C-alpha cells in the first residue's frame, strides 16, 4: 500500500513538473523579410523553447493588418517599424509600447532607371505601404531633402516591401519606393536604381521594433522577458561571424534566394549600423528622428515631436538581458 502510494505520488510529481515546464505560447506577427533572421534562427535552433516560449510566427501583408491584429488581441507581439506603434497610440488611440529595437530599416530609396535625380520624381508616383506611417514618411523625407515636396508627386498604396518591389519591377508607373533586403537586391538585379541608403539620406532611424499593448505587457512580464532573451540570444548566434555559412543558408531557405542574393542579404543583416542592431537595442536617437519626421509630415503635436519616453517600456528588455549575460 505504501509502495503504491509512493508510486502515485511520484507520477503526480512528474506530471506536475512536465506541466510547469511546458512552453508558454506567444503569437508574433511580422512582415516577410531578412529582418526576421533572429526569429528564424531561434525557431530553428530551439532557442525560444529553451526559454520556455512556444513562438507562433505569423506574417502580415500590410501594416494596417498587423496593427489591427495587435489591437484586437489576435496577436501578442508585433515586429514592424516603430512608427507603426506611434501611429497606434496617436491615431488609433491604442496604448502600445515599444519593448525592443531591431534595425535601421535596411532601406534604400529605389527609383526607375529613367529617374536621373530625385528632382525627376516631380509628377511621378511614390509607392508605399500605408500613406502616413513609417517607410512612406521615410521616403517623403528623402524626397523633401532633395527639394521635392508631397504636392509634387502621387502616393500609391501597394503593400509591404515585397509587394512594392514587385510593383516597381512590373510597372514603370511605380517610380520610387523604399526597399530593403532581399527585395532591394532583387530590384537592383531587375534594373531598378538605388539613390542611396535611408540612414545616409536622413540620419539614424528606429525601424523594425517589437511592440505590444501596454496592458498585455503588464500582465505577461515574465513571458515577454523570456521571449526577448530568446530573441537576443538567437540574434547573437545569427550575427556571429563563426555562423556565417549557417545563417546565409537559413536566409536562402526562408527567402528562397540564390546563393549570391543570400550572401548579399547576410552582409546587410550583420552590418551593425545598417542592419541588425547588436542585441536588438532600441536606438533612442533613431526614435527621435522617427518622431521628428512624423511631426514634420503629419502636423501632429503642433509639429513639435514629444519625448520618446512616452512610447517605450524597456524594463522587460533589461531583465531579459540579465537572464542571458
Secondary structure as UniProt FT lines:
FT   HELIX           2..21
FT   STRAND          24..31
FT   HELIX           34..36
FT   HELIX           37..45
FT   HELIX           47..50
FT   TURN            51..52
FT   STRAND          53..60
FT   HELIX           63..72
FT   STRAND          77..81
FT   HELIX           82..90
FT   STRAND          96..100
FT   STRAND          108..111
FT   TURN            113..114
FT   HELIX           118..121
FT   TURN            122..123
FT   STRAND          125..128
FT   TURN            131..132
FT   HELIX           134..145
FT   TURN            146..147
FT   HELIX           150..152
FT   STRAND          154..157
FT   HELIX           161..170
FT   TURN            172..173
FT   STRAND          176..179
FT   TURN            181..182
FT   HELIX           183..189
FT   TURN            190..191
FT   STRAND          193..197
FT   HELIX           198..202
FT   STRAND          208..213
FT   HELIX           214..219
FT   HELIX           221..239
FT   HELIX           241..243
FT   HELIX           244..255
FT   HELIX           259..269
FT   TURN            272..274
FT   HELIX           278..280
FT   HELIX           284..298
FT   HELIX           300..303
FT   HELIX           308..311
FT   HELIX           315..324
//
